[in-house]
Amino acid sequence: MNPPVLPVTRFAPSPTGKLHLGHAFSAIQAHDRARAEGGRFLLRIEDIDGARSRPEHVATIEADLRWLGLEWDGPVLFQSTRLEVYAAALERLRGMGLLYPCFCTRAEIAASLSAPHGVEGIYPGTCRALSEGERAARVAAGVPYAWRLDVAEAVAYLEDPEVLLWHDEIAGDVIADPLSAGDVVLARKDAPASYHLAVTLDDAAQGITHVVRGVDLFAATHVHRLLQALLDLPTPIYRHHALLTGADGERLAKRHGAPTLESVRLRGDDGRALADLLRNGALPIGFGHANA
């Protein structure tokens, strides 16, 4: 009989700002999910957004996690060291005929989504309809472009939709519906890979068996499951937990001005005690409440 596979989880923040309690809540759940069964907890820094990533935030992230009593196994993985891997995956998908260049600006996409025929939040496939000649001419003219996945072609390529099954420890078995996301970007104009591509490849490379993250990323898993099937990657078990909300009912987020862990740490609070509060679904007075 083969020994049971021990869980491997990860926490993968972007160094585009400082961590807040919502990050702590997710990191604790990933850490505890692995430790409960003698598994491994990994730390990955998603730093390929060169315009917004800041090296100084990495040290703060590590200090915050240690203050909470969370220790990770092995060295930290930086996405910026894996650009060749992302490029190879993009080349493979291009060779399968599943990618096309998208020249649309954000303003053009926003305008198309606000049109009467637009579907909210879903790219309408404007550049998918361009001829090869039109694409070549725009590339030759130096027009910036992103690489989008032709999702309908990708699903058809798989032939059997049952292959898109994935399991969530809260939601149960799910058949991925990547068409609901539209033609997602896999390489941005200003970055060598999108979140969707990089996170899928990195989870496979690190042997992640259980992806623990917020329910706000549940929809993204439909895309990630499709990429796993296309690139012959293993499928982890998922756990999309509820989110922490502030006193105003909004989820804790950088853009909403959520208190940073660093600010709480530097004022002398006990990080391990705070972590235990979060484990028990409680928050200090003034921080809002837990939905989990």
Backbone hydrogen bonds, N-H to C=O, Kabsch-Sander energy under -0.5 kcal/mol:
donor,donor_aa,acceptor,acceptor_aa,energy
6,L,4,P,-0.5
9,T,40,R,-2.6
11,F,42,L,-2.1
16,T,14,S,-1.7
17,G,14,S,-0.5
21,L,259,P,-0.7
24,A,20,H,-2.0
25,F,21,L,-2.7
26,S,22,G,-1.8
27,A,23,H,-2.9
28,I,24,A,-2.7
29,Q,25,F,-1.8
30,A,26,S,-2.2
31,H,27,A,-2.8
32,D,28,I,-3.0
33,R,29,Q,-1.9
34,A,30,A,-1.5
35,R,31,H,-2.5
36,A,32,D,-2.2
37,E,34,A,-1.2
38,G,35,R,-1.4
39,G,34,A,-3.1
40,R,7,P,-2.1
42,L,9,T,-2.4
44,R,11,F,-2.5
45,I,77,L,-3.1
46,E,13,P,-2.5
46,E,44,R,-0.6
47,D,45,I,-1.4
50,G,48,I,-1.6
52,R,49,D,-1.1
53,S,49,D,-2.9
54,R,15,P,-2.9
57,H,54,R,-1.7
58,V,54,R,-0.5
58,V,55,P,-1.3
59,A,55,P,-0.8
60,T,56,E,-1.0
61,I,57,H,-2.4
62,E,58,V,-2.3
63,A,59,A,-2.3
64,D,60,T,-2.6
65,L,61,I,-2.2
66,R,62,E,-2.1
67,W,63,A,-2.2
68,L,64,D,-1.6
69,G,66,R,-1.2
70,L,65,L,-2.6
71,E,69,G,-0.6
73,D,41,F,-3.5
77,L,43,L,-1.9
79,Q,45,I,-2.5
79,Q,77,L,-0.5
81,T,78,F,-1.9
82,R,79,Q,-2.3
86,Y,82,R,-1.8
87,A,83,L,-2.4
88,A,84,E,-2.1
89,A,85,V,-2.0
90,L,86,Y,-2.3
91,E,87,A,-2.3
92,R,88,A,-2.1
93,L,89,A,-2.3
94,R,90,L,-2.4
95,G,91,E,-2.3
96,M,92,R,-1.1
97,G,94,R,-1.7
98,L,93,L,-2.2
100,Y,148,R,-2.0
102,C,146,A,-3.3
103,F,101,P,-0.5
109,I,105,T,-2.3
110,A,106,R,-2.7
111,A,107,A,-2.2
112,S,108,E,-2.0
113,L,109,I,-2.1
114,S,110,A,-1.4
115,A,111,A,-0.6
118,G,115,A,-1.7
120,E,118,G,-0.5
122,I,119,V,-2.2
123,Y,121,G,-0.5
128,R,125,G,-0.6
129,A,125,G,-0.8
129,A,126,T,-0.9
130,L,127,C,-1.1
135,R,131,S,-2.3
136,A,132,E,-2.6
137,A,133,G,-2.2
138,R,134,E,-1.9
139,V,135,R,-2.4
140,A,136,A,-2.6
141,A,137,A,-1.6
142,G,139,V,-1.6
143,V,138,R,-2.4
146,A,102,C,-2.5
147,W,187,A,-2.5
148,R,100,Y,-2.8
148,R,146,A,-0.6
149,L,184,V,-2.7
150,D,98,L,-3.3
150,D,148,R,-0.5
151,V,149,L,-1.5
154,A,150,D,-2.3
155,V,151,V,-2.8
156,A,152,A,-2.2
157,Y,153,E,-2.0
158,L,154,A,-1.1
158,L,155,V,-0.6
159,E,155,V,-0.8
159,E,156,A,-0.6
160,D,158,L,-2.7
163,V,160,D,-1.6
164,L,161,P,-2.0
165,L,162,E,-1.4
166,W,174,V,-2.8
168,D,172,G,-2.5
169,E,238,Y,-3.3
172,G,168,D,-2.5
174,V,166,W,-3.3
176,A,164,L,-2.1
176,A,174,V,-0.7
180,S,177,D,-1.7
181,A,178,P,-1.8
182,G,179,L,-1.0
183,D,123,Y,-0.6
184,V,182,G,-1.3
186,L,147,W,-3.2
187,A,147,W,-1.4
191,A,188,R,-0.5
194,S,186,L,-2.4
198,A,194,S,-2.4
199,V,195,Y,-2.6
200,T,196,H,-1.3
201,L,197,L,-2.2
202,D,198,A,-2.7
203,D,199,V,-2.3
204,A,200,T,-1.5
205,A,201,L,-2.4
206,Q,202,D,-2.3
207,G,204,A,-1.1
208,I,203,D,-2.6
209,T,8,V,-1.6
210,H,8,V,-1.9
211,V,237,I,-2.7
212,V,210,H,-0.7
213,R,211,V,-0.6
213,R,239,R,-2.1
215,V,241,H,-2.4
217,L,214,G,-2.0
218,F,215,V,-1.7
221,T,217,L,-1.0
221,T,218,F,-1.0
222,H,218,F,-0.5
222,H,219,A,-1.2
223,V,219,A,-0.6
223,V,220,A,-0.6
224,H,220,A,-2.2
225,R,221,T,-2.6
226,L,222,H,-1.2
227,L,223,V,-2.2
228,Q,224,H,-2.3
229,A,225,R,-1.9
230,L,226,L,-2.3
231,L,227,L,-2.4
232,D,229,A,-0.6
233,L,228,Q,-2.8
237,I,209,T,-3.1
238,Y,167,H,-2.6
239,R,211,V,-2.4
241,H,213,R,-1.9
241,H,239,R,-0.9
245,T,289,H,-2.2
246,G,250,E,-3.5
249,G,246,G,-2.2
252,L,244,L,-2.0
256,H,253,A,-0.8
257,G,254,K,-1.9
258,A,253,A,-1.8
261,L,19,L,-3.2
262,E,19,L,-0.5
264,V,260,T,-1.5
265,R,261,L,-3.0
266,L,262,E,-3.0
267,R,263,S,-1.0
268,G,265,R,-1.5
269,D,264,V,-1.7
271,G,269,D,-0.8
274,L,270,D,-2.0
275,A,271,G,-2.4
276,D,272,R,-1.9
277,L,273,A,-2.0
278,L,274,L,-2.2
279,R,275,A,-2.2
280,N,276,D,-1.5
281,G,278,L,-1.6
282,A,277,L,-3.0
287,F,284,P,-2.0
289,H,245,T,-2.1
290,A,281,G,-0.6
291,N,243,L,-0.7
